[in-house]
């Protein structure tokens, strides 16, 4: 299992606006191997706001299928267009982690 984290640095005061874009599932949840998504808002930031879009996948191959999908390309093309139009997103960084241990309620 893997967790993919997209860390977005956002203009101060705009984090809720960006986070709201992820409230409704837009297709990622329909892909084989997708487990779940979380959107985390970092508290007490000084210079910029930050949120993390975290998706959990059964394996790397499932994530890569989603990443290369037509739907994903279209979404990122739209995002690139919006970035040119004064986007609140300052930067993003994608990190992938192997889920080594998980503990669930007893």
DRENTORKOL-3810 file (N, C-alpha, C; in nm, 4 decimals):
REM DRENTORKOL-3810
@n.u->0.0853; n.v->-0.1165; n.w->0.0000; ca.u->0.0000; ca.v->0.0000; ca.w->0.0000; c.u->0.0901; c.v->0.1231; c.w->0.0000
@n.u->0.0451; n.v->0.2290; n.w->-0.0718; ca.u->0.1210; ca.v->0.3535; ca.w->-0.0736; c.u->0.0297; c.v->0.4709; c.w->-0.0403
@n.u->0.0907; n.v->0.5770; n.w->0.0080; ca.u->0.0214; ca.v->0.7032; ca.w->0.0308; c.u->0.0933; c.v->0.8075; c.w->-0.0527
@n.u->0.0160; n.v->0.8826; n.w->-0.1310; ca.u->0.0697; ca.v->0.9893; ca.w->-0.2138; c.u->0.0205; c.v->1.1214; c.w->-0.1556
@n.u->0.1151; n.v->1.2116; n.w->-0.1273; ca.u->0.0820; ca.v->1.3386; ca.w->-0.0639; c.u->0.1221; c.v->1.4528; c.w->-0.1571
@n.u->0.0245; n.v->1.5334; n.w->-0.1941; ca.u->0.0501; ca.v->1.6536; ca.w->-0.2721; c.u->0.0393; c.v->1.7711; c.w->-0.1763
@n.u->0.1535; n.v->1.8313; n.w->-0.1422; ca.u->0.1574; ca.v->1.9445; ca.w->-0.0506; c.u->0.1443; c.v->2.0724; c.w->-0.1322
@n.u->0.0394; n.v->2.1482; n.w->-0.1038; ca.u->0.0124; ca.v->2.2730; ca.w->-0.1750; c.u->0.0383; c.v->2.3908; c.w->-0.0830
@n.u->0.1246; n.v->2.4799; n.w->-0.1257; ca.u->0.1434; ca.v->2.6072; ca.w->-0.0557; c.u->0.0484; c.v->2.7060; c.w->-0.1222
@n.u->-0.0280; n.v->2.7773; n.w->-0.0379; ca.u->-0.1382; ca.v->2.8598; ca.w->-0.0857; c.u->-0.1223; c.v->3.0006; c.w->-0.0295
@n.u->-0.1647; n.v->3.0991; n.w->-0.1085; ca.u->-0.1608; ca.v->3.2374; ca.w->-0.0608; c.u->-0.2350; c.v->3.2475; c.w->0.0716
@n.u->-0.1797; n.v->3.3246; n.w->0.1635; ca.u->-0.2377; ca.v->3.3420; ca.w->0.2965; c.u->-0.3843; c.v->3.3831; c.w->0.2844
@n.u->-0.4705; n.v->3.3146; n.w->0.3581; ca.u->-0.6128; ca.v->3.3453; ca.w->0.3599; c.u->-0.6946; c.v->3.2746; c.w->0.2525
@n.u->-0.6304; n.v->3.1951; n.w->0.1664; ca.u->-0.6997; ca.v->3.1293; ca.w->0.0556; c.u->-0.7125; c.v->2.9777; c.w->0.0732
@n.u->-0.6669; n.v->2.9230; n.w->0.1861; ca.u->-0.6625; ca.v->2.7773; ca.w->0.2010; c.u->-0.8010; c.v->2.7136; c.w->0.1971
@n.u->-0.9006; n.v->2.7773; n.w->0.2566; ca.u->-1.0349; ca.v->2.7185; ca.w->0.2555; c.u->-1.0939; c.v->2.7186; c.w->0.1148
@n.u->-1.0619; n.v->2.8198; n.w->0.0366; ca.u->-1.1063; ca.v->2.8265; ca.w->-0.1027; c.u->-1.0485; c.v->2.7102; c.w->-0.1837
@n.u->-0.9209; n.v->2.6828; n.w->-0.1649; ca.u->-0.8566; ca.v->2.5727; ca.w->-0.2376; c.u->-0.9060; c.v->2.4382; c.w->-0.1843
@n.u->-0.9159; n.v->2.4244; n.w->-0.0531; ca.u->-0.9616; ca.v->2.2987; ca.w->0.0065; c.u->-1.1024; c.v->2.2632; c.w->-0.0417
@n.u->-1.1865; n.v->2.3631; n.w->-0.0613; ca.u->-1.3238; ca.v->2.3392; ca.w->-0.1059; c.u->-1.3286; c.v->2.2712; c.w->-0.2433
@n.u->-1.2244; n.v->2.2890; n.w->-0.3244; ca.u->-1.2195; ca.v->2.2248; ca.w->-0.4562; c.u->-1.2163; c.v->2.0728; c.w->-0.4457
@n.u->-1.1789; n.v->2.0208; n.w->-0.3282; ca.u->-1.1651; ca.v->1.8768; ca.w->-0.3084; c.u->-1.2816; c.v->1.8152; c.w->-0.2310
@n.u->-1.3835; n.v->1.8941; n.w->-0.1981; ca.u->-1.4946; ca.v->1.8419; ca.w->-0.1181; c.u->-1.5744; c.v->1.7340; c.w->-0.1896
@n.u->-1.5910; n.v->1.7482; n.w->-0.3185; ca.u->-1.6658; ca.v->1.6477; ca.w->-0.3950; c.u->-1.5678; c.v->1.5601; c.w->-0.4710
@n.u->-1.5926; n.v->1.4302; n.w->-0.4674; ca.u->-1.5085; ca.v->1.3365; ca.w->-0.5432; c.u->-1.5266; c.v->1.3648; c.w->-0.6921
@n.u->-1.4150; n.v->1.3656; n.w->-0.7664; ca.u->-1.4202; ca.v->1.4020; ca.w->-0.9079; c.u->-1.3707; c.v->1.2912; c.w->-0.9983
@n.u->-1.3721; n.v->1.1687; n.w->-0.9533; ca.u->-1.3328; ca.v->1.0590; ca.w->-1.0398; c.u->-1.2244; c.v->0.9699; c.w->-0.9835
@n.u->-1.1379; n.v->1.0255; n.w->-0.9017; ca.u->-1.0287; ca.v->0.9442; ca.w->-0.8479; c.u->-1.0840; c.v->0.8236; c.w->-0.7716
@n.u->-1.1962; n.v->0.8411; n.w->-0.7060; ca.u->-1.2546; ca.v->0.7341; ca.w->-0.6247; c.u->-1.3060; c.v->0.6164; c.w->-0.7075
@n.u->-1.3121; n.v->0.6333; n.w->-0.8389; ca.u->-1.3621; ca.v->0.5258; ca.w->-0.9245; c.u->-1.2516; c.v->0.4352; c.w->-0.9780
@n.u->-1.1262; n.v->0.4696; n.w->-0.9525; ca.u->-1.0148; ca.v->0.3930; ca.w->-1.0080; c.u->-0.9850; c.v->0.2690; c.w->-0.9243
@n.u->-0.9547; n.v->0.1586; n.w->-0.9923; ca.u->-0.9130; ca.v->0.0370; ca.w->-0.9233; c.u->-0.7887; c.v->0.0662; c.w->-0.8406
@n.u->-0.7877; n.v->0.0174; n.w->-0.7195; ca.u->-0.6729; ca.v->0.0344; ca.w->-0.6328; c.u->-0.6786; c.v->0.1564; c.w->-0.5436
@n.u->-0.7736; n.v->0.2464; n.w->-0.5683; ca.u->-0.7901; ca.v->0.3641; ca.w->-0.4826; c.u->-0.8513; c.v->0.3199; c.w->-0.3504
@n.u->-0.7944; n.v->0.3652; n.w->-0.2390; ca.u->-0.8452; ca.v->0.3277; ca.w->-0.1068; c.u->-0.9232; c.v->0.4440; c.w->-0.0449
@n.u->-0.8591; n.v->0.5602; n.w->-0.0282; ca.u->-0.9290; ca.v->0.6783; ca.w->0.0218; c.u->-0.8451; c.v->0.8034; c.w->0.0022
@n.u->-0.9112; n.v->0.9186; n.w->0.0227; ca.u->-0.8465; ca.v->1.0489; ca.w->0.0118; c.u->-0.8731; c.v->1.1284; c.w->0.1388
@n.u->-0.7733; n.v->1.2058; n.w->0.1784; ca.u->-0.7874; ca.v->1.3005; ca.w->0.2888; c.u->-0.7300; c.v->1.4336; c.w->0.2427
@n.u->-0.7914; n.v->1.5427; n.w->0.2865; ca.u->-0.7369; ca.v->1.6757; ca.w->0.2629; c.u->-0.7103; c.v->1.7364; c.w->0.3997
@n.u->-0.5838; n.v->1.7673; n.w->0.4251; ca.u->-0.5404; ca.v->1.8178; ca.w->0.5544; c.u->-0.5002; c.v->1.9644; c.w->0.5423
@n.u->-0.5485; n.v->2.0471; n.w->0.6339; ca.u->-0.5114; ca.v->2.1884; ca.w->0.6369; c.u->-0.4150; c.v->2.2089; c.w->0.7535
@n.u->-0.2979; n.v->2.2601; n.w->0.7218; ca.u->-0.1965; ca.v->2.2848; ca.w->0.8251; c.u->-0.2349; c.v->2.4095; c.w->0.9037
@n.u->-0.2250; n.v->2.3976; n.w->1.0345; ca.u->-0.2603; ca.v->2.5091; ca.w->1.1225; c.u->-0.1370; c.v->2.5914; c.w->1.1584
@n.u->-0.1610; n.v->2.7168; n.w->1.1939; ca.u->-0.0588; ca.v->2.8073; ca.w->1.2472; c.u->0.0587; c.v->2.8293; c.w->1.1531
@n.u->0.0292; n.v->2.8602; n.w->1.0282; ca.u->0.1358; ca.v->2.8927; ca.w->0.9344; c.u->0.1571; c.v->3.0441; c.w->0.9331
@n.u->0.2776; n.v->3.0856; n.w->0.9008; ca.u->0.3107; ca.v->3.2280; ca.w->0.9066; c.u->0.3045; c.v->3.2961; c.w->0.7695
@n.u->0.3880; n.v->3.2505; n.w->0.6765; ca.u->0.4052; ca.v->3.3200; ca.w->0.5492; c.u->0.3007; c.v->3.2829; c.w->0.4444
@n.u->0.2534; n.v->3.1594; n.w->0.4479; ca.u->0.1569; ca.v->3.1105; ca.w->0.3501; c.u->0.0721; c.v->3.0039; c.w->0.4183
@n.u->-0.0395; n.v->2.9708; n.w->0.3573; ca.u->-0.1205; ca.v->2.8591; ca.w->0.4063; c.u->-0.0720; c.v->2.7324; c.w->0.3371
@n.u->-0.1090; n.v->2.6181; n.w->0.3945; ca.u->-0.0649; ca.v->2.4913; ca.w->0.3364; c.u->-0.1725; c.v->2.3864; c.w->0.3572
@n.u->-0.1917; n.v->2.3062; n.w->0.2525; ca.u->-0.2778; ca.v->2.1901; ca.w->0.2683; c.u->-0.2129; c.v->2.0721; c.w->0.1990
@n.u->-0.2520; n.v->1.9541; n.w->0.2427; ca.u->-0.2003; ca.v->1.8313; ca.w->0.1840; c.u->-0.3181; c.v->1.7491; c.w->0.1349
@n.u->-0.3087; n.v->1.7091; n.w->0.0084; ca.u->-0.4072; ca.v->1.6189; ca.w->-0.0505; c.u->-0.3424; c.v->1.4811; c.w->-0.0481
@n.u->-0.3953; n.v->1.3925; n.w->0.0359; ca.u->-0.3360; ca.v->1.2607; ca.w->0.0588; c.u->-0.4278; c.v->1.1531; c.w->0.0015
@n.u->-0.3727; n.v->1.0734; n.w->-0.0881; ca.u->-0.4486; ca.v->0.9604; ca.w->-0.1401; c.u->-0.3755; c.v->0.8327; c.w->-0.1031
@n.u->-0.4524; n.v->0.7307; n.w->-0.0698; ca.u->-0.3967; ca.v->0.6004; ca.w->-0.0368; c.u->-0.4385; c.v->0.5030; c.w->-0.1462
@n.u->-0.3401; n.v->0.4228; n.w->-0.1910; ca.u->-0.3581; ca.v->0.3297; ca.w->-0.3025; c.u->-0.3124; c.v->0.1911; c.w->-0.2628
@n.u->-0.3738; n.v->0.0907; n.w->-0.3214; ca.u->-0.3334; ca.v->-0.0473; ca.w->-0.2941; c.u->-0.1896; c.v->-0.0728; c.w->-0.3369
@n.u->-0.1473; n.v->-0.0077; n.w->-0.4472; ca.u->-0.0101; ca.v->-0.0272; ca.w->-0.4959; c.u->0.0289; c.v->0.0869; c.w->-0.5895
@n.u->0.1571; n.v->0.0943; n.w->-0.6217; ca.u->0.2110; ca.v->0.1976; ca.w->-0.7089; c.u->0.1494; c.v->0.1908; c.w->-0.8489
@n.u->0.1288; n.v->0.0695; n.w->-0.8983; ca.u->0.0737; ca.v->0.0525; ca.w->-1.0330; c.u->-0.0653; c.v->0.1160; c.w->-1.0436
@n.u->-0.1485; n.v->0.1005; n.w->-0.9425; ca.u->-0.2828; ca.v->0.1608; ca.w->-0.9440; c.u->-0.2736; c.v->0.3123; c.w->-0.9476
@n.u->-0.1844; n.v->0.3682; n.w->-0.8685; ca.u->-0.1647; ca.v->0.5130; ca.w->-0.8685; c.u->-0.1195; c.v->0.5613; c.w->-1.0063
@n.u->-0.0273; n.v->0.4894; n.w->-1.0677; ca.u->0.0246; ca.v->0.5303; ca.w->-1.1988; c.u->-0.0834; c.v->0.5258; c.w->-1.3058
@n.u->-0.1739; n.v->0.4296; n.w->-1.2992; ca.u->-0.2853; ca.v->0.4244; ca.w->-1.3941; c.u->-0.3686; c.v->0.5516; c.w->-1.3803
@n.u->-0.4010; n.v->0.5891; n.w->-1.2574; ca.u->-0.4777; ca.v->0.7113; ca.w->-1.2355; c.u->-0.4001; c.v->0.8330; c.w->-1.2849
@n.u->-0.2747; n.v->0.8393; n.w->-1.2493; ca.u->-0.1917; ca.v->0.9553; ca.w->-1.2826; c.u->-0.1839; c.v->0.9776; c.w->-1.4340
@n.u->-0.1786; n.v->0.8706; n.w->-1.5078; ca.u->-0.1642; ca.v->0.8806; ca.w->-1.6527; c.u->-0.2984; c.v->0.8871; c.w->-1.7261
@n.u->-0.4041; n.v->0.8801; n.w->-1.6510; ca.u->-0.5366; ca.v->0.8742; ca.w->-1.7134; c.u->-0.5731; c.v->1.0040; c.w->-1.7846
@n.u->-0.6628; n.v->0.9913; n.w->-1.8753; ca.u->-0.7113; ca.v->1.1075; ca.w->-1.9501; c.u->-0.7773; c.v->1.2086; c.w->-1.8576
@n.u->-0.8534; n.v->1.1603; n.w->-1.7605; ca.u->-0.9211; ca.v->1.2505; ca.w->-1.6675; c.u->-0.8202; c.v->1.3348; c.w->-1.5910
@n.u->-0.7134; n.v->1.2739; n.w->-1.5495; ca.u->-0.6113; ca.v->1.3449; ca.w->-1.4734; c.u->-0.5436; c.v->1.4502; c.w->-1.5608
@n.u->-0.5110; n.v->1.4127; n.w->-1.6827; ca.u->-0.4476; ca.v->1.5098; ca.w->-1.7737; c.u->-0.5382; c.v->1.6305; c.w->-1.7940
@n.u->-0.6667; n.v->1.6062; n.w->-1.8141; ca.u->-0.7604; ca.v->1.7169; ca.w->-1.8352; c.u->-0.7681; c.v->1.8064; c.w->-1.7115
@n.u->-0.7726; n.v->1.7468; n.w->-1.5934; ca.u->-0.7801; ca.v->1.8244; ca.w->-1.4695; c.u->-0.6566; c.v->1.9114; c.w->-1.4527
@n.u->-0.5396; n.v->1.8557; n.w->-1.4837; ca.u->-0.4169; ca.v->1.9323; ca.w->-1.4674; c.u->-0.3999; c.v->2.0379; c.w->-1.5771
@n.u->-0.4551; n.v->2.0145; n.w->-1.6946; ca.u->-0.4543; ca.v->2.1178; ca.w->-1.7984; c.u->-0.5366; c.v->2.2368; c.w->-1.7525
@n.u->-0.6512; n.v->2.2102; n.w->-1.6914; ca.u->-0.7356; ca.v->2.3163; ca.w->-1.6386; c.u->-0.6627; c.v->2.3889; c.w->-1.5261
@n.u->-0.5957; n.v->2.3141; n.w->-1.4388; ca.u->-0.5215; ca.v->2.3746; ca.w->-1.3287; c.u->-0.4114; c.v->2.4655; c.w->-1.3827
@n.u->-0.3400; n.v->2.4218; n.w->-1.4866; ca.u->-0.2347; ca.v->2.5039; ca.w->-1.5462; c.u->-0.2915; c.v->2.6331; c.w->-1.6013
@n.u->-0.4095; n.v->2.6262; n.w->-1.6637; ca.u->-0.4742; ca.v->2.7459; ca.w->-1.7163; c.u->-0.5090; c.v->2.8404; c.w->-1.6024
@n.u->-0.5612; n.v->2.7863; n.w->-1.4927; ca.u->-0.5980; ca.v->2.8689; ca.w->-1.3787; c.u->-0.4753; c.v->2.9307; c.w->-1.3134
@n.u->-0.3620; n.v->2.8578; n.w->-1.3127; ca.u->-0.2400; ca.v->2.9107; ca.w->-1.2532; c.u->-0.1961; c.v->3.0380; c.w->-1.3242
@n.u->-0.2192; n.v->3.0449; n.w->-1.4525; ca.u->-0.1832; ca.v->3.1641; ca.w->-1.5289; c.u->-0.2757; c.v->3.2802; c.w->-1.4950
@n.u->-0.3907; n.v->3.2504; n.w->-1.4395; ca.u->-0.4919; ca.v->3.3516; ca.w->-1.4090; c.u->-0.4945; c.v->3.3818; c.w->-1.2588
@n.u->-0.3793; n.v->3.4103; n.w->-1.2013; ca.u->-0.3666; ca.v->3.4495; ca.w->-1.0613; c.u->-0.4202; c.v->3.3426; c.w->-0.9649
@n.u->-0.3702; n.v->3.2247; n.w->-0.9769; ca.u->-0.4093; ca.v->3.1140; ca.w->-0.8902; c.u->-0.3655; c.v->3.1406; c.w->-0.7469
@n.u->-0.4454; n.v->3.0960; n.w->-0.6483; ca.u->-0.4037; ca.v->3.1081; ca.w->-0.5085; c.u->-0.2947; c.v->3.0072; c.w->-0.4708
@n.u->-0.2682; n.v->2.9089; n.w->-0.5581; ca.u->-0.1673; ca.v->2.8076; ca.w->-0.5294; c.u->-0.0291; c.v->2.8618; c.w->-0.5668
@n.u->0.0592; n.v->2.8662; n.w->-0.4690; ca.u->0.1944; ca.v->2.9175; ca.w->-0.4907; c.u->0.2880; c.v->2.8097; c.w->-0.5437
@n.u->0.2739; n.v->2.6872; n.w->-0.4898; ca.u->0.3594; ca.v->2.5765; ca.w->-0.5337; c.u->0.2975; c.v->2.4449; c.w->-0.4877
@n.u->0.3484; n.v->2.3362; n.w->-0.5450; ca.u->0.3048; ca.v->2.2039; ca.w->-0.5018; c.u->0.4232; c.v->2.1083; c.w->-0.5072
@n.u->0.4182; n.v->2.0098; n.w->-0.4187; ca.u->0.5242; ca.v->1.9086; ca.w->-0.4130; c.u->0.4592; c.v->1.7730; c.w->-0.3903
@n.u->0.4908; n.v->1.6774; n.w->-0.4762; ca.u->0.4335; ca.v->1.5437; ca.w->-0.4686; c.u->0.5331; c.v->1.4488; c.w->-0.4030
@n.u->0.4876; n.v->1.3775; n.w->-0.3009; ca.u->0.5706; ca.v->1.2787; ca.w->-0.2317; c.u->0.4947; c.v->1.1473; c.w->-0.2239
@n.u->0.5673; n.v->1.0375; n.w->-0.2363; ca.u->0.5073; ca.v->0.9044; ca.w->-0.2283; c.u->0.5723; c.v->0.8287; c.w->-0.1128
@n.u->0.4895; n.v->0.7599; n.w->-0.0345; ca.u->0.5360; ca.v->0.6865; ca.w->0.0822; c.u->0.4848; c.v->0.5431; c.w->0.0774
@n.u->0.5659; n.v->0.4501; n.w->0.1180; ca.u->0.5196; ca.v->0.3134; ca.w->0.1409; c.u->0.4523; c.v->0.3116; c.w->0.2770
@n.u->0.3326; n.v->0.2555; n.w->0.2838; ca.u->0.2651; ca.v->0.2397; ca.w->0.4136; c.u->0.3267; c.v->0.1158; c.w->0.4776
@n.u->0.4058; n.v->0.1394; n.w->0.5799; ca.u->0.4811; ca.v->0.0330; ca.w->0.6454; c.u->0.3976; c.v->-0.0348; c.w->0.7548
@n.u->0.3255; n.v->0.0454; n.w->0.8329; ca.u->0.2428; ca.v->-0.0076; ca.w->0.9413; c.u->0.1134; c.v->0.0736; c.w->0.9478
@n.u->0.0040; n.v->0.0043; n.w->0.9716; ca.u->-0.1238; ca.v->0.0689; ca.w->1.0016; c.u->-0.1827; c.v->0.0013; c.w->1.1246
@n.u->-0.2389; n.v->0.0797; n.w->1.2125; ca.u->-0.3105; ca.v->0.0245; ca.w->1.3284; c.u->-0.4553; c.v->0.0686; c.w->1.3177
@n.u->-0.5458; n.v->-0.0226; n.w->1.3379; ca.u->-0.6887; ca.v->0.0063; ca.w->1.3326; c.u->-0.7473; c.v->-0.0140; c.w->1.4730
@n.u->-0.8639; n.v->0.0431; n.w->1.5009; ca.u->-0.9254; ca.v->0.0242; ca.w->1.6326; c.u->-0.9442; c.v->-0.1260; c.w->1.6618
@n.u->-0.9320; n.v->-0.1589; n.w->1.7887; ca.u->-0.9485; ca.v->-0.2993; ca.w->1.8314; c.u->-1.0918; c.v->-0.3433; c.w->1.8179
END
